[in-house]
Amino acid sequence: LQLVESGGGLVQPGGSLRLSCVASGYTLDYYHIGWFRQAPGKEREGVSCSSSTGGSTKYGDSVKGRFTISRDNAKNTLYLQMNSLKPDDTAVYYCAYTSGRGQGTQVTVSS
């Protein structure tokens, strides 16, 4: 399974972004998959994850109520809708499954 993220960018505090992760090589609906982020000087942080069907989702405490994970298995794509963004959300965001991850997409929240 190969993963390619997109949708990152520069946004002001309080703004929104939607990240996408397109999978190829295998059908996404076989996999539990999620997002984590890595900021300079900080430990890797799990953001959210989704069961293979999307019926079960989990969120890190720092993003609960602001971020929403979803998946469209027909399009082999995972999404992360990020609202009410804060400067502390600045990081490289990766989608990942048990055996690999994408190359990441940079999210910068700054005025």
C-alpha positions as CSV (number, residue, x, y, z in Angstrom):
1,L,0.0,0.0,0.0
2,Q,1.4,3.4,-1.1
3,L,0.1,6.6,0.5
4,V,0.3,10.2,-0.8
5,E,-0.9,13.1,1.3
6,S,-2.0,16.5,0.1
7,G,-4.0,19.5,1.3
8,G,-1.5,21.1,3.7
9,G,-0.6,24.8,3.6
10,L,-0.5,28.0,5.5
11,V,-3.7,29.0,7.4
12,Q,-4.5,31.6,10.0
13,P,-5.5,30.6,13.5
14,G,-9.2,29.7,13.6
15,G,-9.1,28.6,9.9
16,S,-9.7,25.2,8.4
17,L,-7.9,22.7,6.1
18,R,-8.8,19.4,4.7
19,L,-6.0,16.9,4.2
20,S,-6.3,14.0,1.8
21,C,-4.4,10.7,1.6
22,V,-4.8,8.7,-1.6
23,A,-3.9,5.1,-1.4
24,S,-2.7,2.9,-4.2
25,G,-1.5,-0.7,-4.6
26,Y,-4.3,-2.2,-2.6
27,T,-7.8,-1.3,-1.7
28,L,-8.0,0.9,1.3
29,D,-11.0,-0.9,2.9
30,Y,-8.7,-3.8,4.1
31,Y,-6.8,-1.4,6.4
32,H,-7.1,0.4,9.6
33,I,-5.5,3.7,8.9
34,G,-4.9,7.1,10.5
35,W,-3.0,10.3,10.8
36,F,-0.1,11.3,13.0
37,R,1.9,14.5,13.1
38,Q,5.4,15.5,13.8
39,A,6.5,19.0,14.8
40,P,10.1,20.2,15.1
41,G,11.4,19.5,18.5
42,K,8.3,17.6,19.6
43,E,7.5,13.9,19.8
44,R,5.3,12.2,17.2
45,E,1.7,12.6,18.1
46,G,-1.2,10.4,17.0
47,V,-4.0,12.6,15.6
48,S,-6.8,10.2,14.6
49,C,-7.4,6.8,13.3
50,S,-10.2,4.9,11.5
51,S,-11.2,1.3,11.4
52,S,-11.2,-0.4,8.0
53,T,-14.9,0.3,7.5
54,G,-14.8,3.7,9.1
55,G,-17.3,2.6,11.7
56,S,-14.9,3.3,14.5
57,T,-12.7,6.4,14.9
58,K,-10.4,7.7,17.6
59,Y,-8.9,11.1,18.2
60,G,-6.1,12.5,20.2
61,D,-7.1,14.7,23.1
62,S,-5.6,17.8,21.6
63,V,-7.8,17.6,18.5
64,K,-11.1,16.2,19.8
65,G,-14.0,18.3,18.7
66,R,-11.9,20.1,16.0
67,F,-10.7,17.4,13.6
68,T,-12.8,14.8,11.8
69,I,-11.4,11.7,10.1
70,S,-13.3,10.1,7.3
71,R,-12.7,7.8,4.4
72,D,-14.1,7.1,1.0
73,N,-13.1,3.5,0.3
74,A,-14.5,3.7,-3.2
75,K,-12.0,6.5,-4.0
76,N,-9.3,4.8,-1.9
77,T,-8.9,8.1,0.0
78,L,-8.6,9.0,3.7
79,Y,-9.4,12.6,4.8
80,L,-8.8,14.7,7.8
81,Q,-11.0,17.8,8.2
82,M,-9.3,20.3,10.5
83,N,-11.3,23.2,11.9
84,S,-10.5,25.9,14.5
85,L,-6.8,25.4,13.8
86,K,-4.3,26.6,16.4
87,P,-0.6,27.5,16.1
88,D,0.1,24.3,18.1
89,D,-1.3,22.3,15.2
90,T,1.7,23.3,13.1
91,A,3.4,20.1,12.0
92,V,4.0,17.7,9.2
93,Y,1.0,15.4,8.9
94,Y,1.3,11.9,7.8
95,C,-1.2,9.2,7.0
96,A,-0.1,5.8,8.0
97,Y,-1.1,2.2,8.5
98,T,0.7,-0.6,10.4
99,S,3.4,-1.1,7.8
100,G,4.0,2.3,6.3
101,R,3.3,5.9,5.9
102,G,3.1,8.6,3.2
103,Q,5.6,11.4,2.7
104,G,3.7,13.9,4.7
105,T,2.2,17.3,4.1
106,Q,3.1,20.5,6.0
107,V,0.5,22.4,7.9
108,T,1.4,25.8,9.2
109,V,-1.0,27.8,11.4
110,S,0.2,31.3,11.8
111,S,-1.1,34.9,11.5
